[in-house]
Amino acid sequence: MQIPVKKWYDAIYQRRSRRQFNGRELSTDITSHLEEFSKEINEYITGVKAVLVNENPNQVFKGAIGSYGSIKGAPAYVAFVGNMEDANVQEKVGYIGEGFILEATSIGLATCWVGGFFRKEVAQKQVQINPNEQILAVSPVGYVDDKYSLEEKIMSKFAKSHNRKSLDELCVTEEKNWPSWVQLALDAARLAPSAINRQPWRFSVEDNNIKVSADSLKDSYHISKRLDCGIAMIHIEVGANHGGVKGRWSYLEKPDVALFEVI
Ligand SMILES: Cc1cc2nc3c(=O)[nH]c(=O)nc-3n(C[C@H](O)[C@H](O)[C@H](O)COP(=O)(O)O)c2cc1C
């Protein structure tokens, strides 16, 4: 699969988690586009898959959200499924899932990663999974009005969703007049969504490579920080590609996550 760089780069800057949908159904064209895209991305990365469920997900979210905002009015959702025997399942789900989210954003759809607070047993009845697989996260998919609802505003304030740490805080290595592709990659990585906006990714920049690590081994909200790091990985790759640089990922041992090396 070729990453559609321009449209995903723009989508990184447009995307915001949205929780109040306006109920508009997905057209047949949009559904086929997303299904076709899922097929392509599922073949690209082994051990994980994105599965579009063209059914209203109210039962998946009902009563399961607690104080973490509620999700209403979406006509469909996507489930991000991983093979739990794969050592890198969390980062792969983050990577493939964010690919789906960026593609959806680029065609005018709204989304919201939901990691801990959904009813897995309901989603598992709608998505066929094998015994070694689990649904690690889901996202509603649909249309929103431009204006945020009051509940969305409260939720977004609670998670301090619009705040991001500075690159000074996120980079373990000191800035040394980075080449422009590194700057583009890190700026894009900073905008990655993460559970409760915890931003657990840390970056080390050396000649021709960027290393992604987690800030600690301790997870919170039963959501792996390595999943958040997988999301940052695709943002790094899109940013670097936008700066004209192609690279290759290799996975690393904890608390490091992966290394992006220029090819
Ligand atoms: C792995 C993951 C799990 C998340 N889980 C939830 C969730 O259960 N409920 C929710 O309302 N938002 C959830 N979010 C959305 C985050 O709160 C949101 O991405 C973050 O606050 C940054 O805001 P933004 O996406 O608008 O940039 C999750 C995000 C990620 C990446």
The ligand as a MOL file (V3000), in Angstrom:
LIG
                    3D

  0  0  0     0  0            999 V3000
M  V30 BEGIN CTAB
M  V30 COUNTS 31 33 0 0 0
M  V30 BEGIN ATOM
M  V30 1 C -6.1850 4.7390 22.3150 0
M  V30 2 C -7.1800 5.8260 22.5980 0
M  V30 3 C -8.2660 5.5710 23.4060 0
M  V30 4 C -9.2250 6.5790 23.6460 0
M  V30 5 N -10.3200 6.2740 24.3930 0
M  V30 6 C -11.3200 7.1920 24.5120 0
M  V30 7 C -12.5340 6.8370 25.1800 0
M  V30 8 O -12.6920 5.7220 25.7050 0
M  V30 9 N -13.5370 7.7640 25.2200 0
M  V30 10 C -13.3960 9.0070 24.6410 0
M  V30 11 O -14.3440 9.7880 24.7060 0
M  V30 12 N -12.2380 9.3890 24.0320 0
M  V30 13 C -11.2140 8.4990 23.9370 0
M  V30 14 N -10.0610 8.8360 23.2720 0
M  V30 15 C -9.9110 10.1640 22.6530 0
M  V30 16 C -8.9100 11.0430 23.4070 0
M  V30 17 O -9.4640 11.5560 24.6020 0
M  V30 18 C -8.4650 12.1900 22.4740 0
M  V30 19 O -7.8350 11.6430 21.3550 0
M  V30 20 C -7.4980 13.1560 23.1560 0
M  V30 21 O -8.1350 13.8270 24.2280 0
M  V30 22 C -6.9490 14.2010 22.1640 0
M  V30 23 O -7.9900 14.9220 21.5710 0
M  V30 24 P -8.1570 14.9890 19.9860 0
M  V30 25 O -8.3410 13.5720 19.5050 0
M  V30 26 O -9.3700 15.8490 19.7640 0
M  V30 27 O -6.8930 15.5900 19.4180 0
M  V30 28 C -9.0630 7.8650 23.0670 0
M  V30 29 C -7.9350 8.1210 22.2630 0
M  V30 30 C -7.0170 7.1170 22.0210 0
M  V30 31 C -5.8760 7.3830 21.1170 0
M  V30 END ATOM
M  V30 BEGIN BOND
M  V30 1 1 1 2
M  V30 2 1 2 3
M  V30 3 2 2 30
M  V30 4 2 3 4
M  V30 5 1 4 5
M  V30 6 1 4 28
M  V30 7 2 5 6
M  V30 8 1 6 7
M  V30 9 1 6 13
M  V30 10 2 7 8
M  V30 11 1 7 9
M  V30 12 1 9 10
M  V30 13 2 10 11
M  V30 14 1 10 12
M  V30 15 2 12 13
M  V30 16 1 13 14
M  V30 17 1 14 15
M  V30 18 1 14 28
M  V30 19 1 15 16
M  V30 20 1 16 17
M  V30 21 1 16 18
M  V30 22 1 18 19
M  V30 23 1 18 20
M  V30 24 1 20 21
M  V30 25 1 20 22
M  V30 26 1 22 23
M  V30 27 1 23 24
M  V30 28 2 24 25
M  V30 29 1 24 26
M  V30 30 1 24 27
M  V30 31 2 28 29
M  V30 32 1 29 30
M  V30 33 1 30 31
M  V30 END BOND
M  V30 END CTAB
M  END
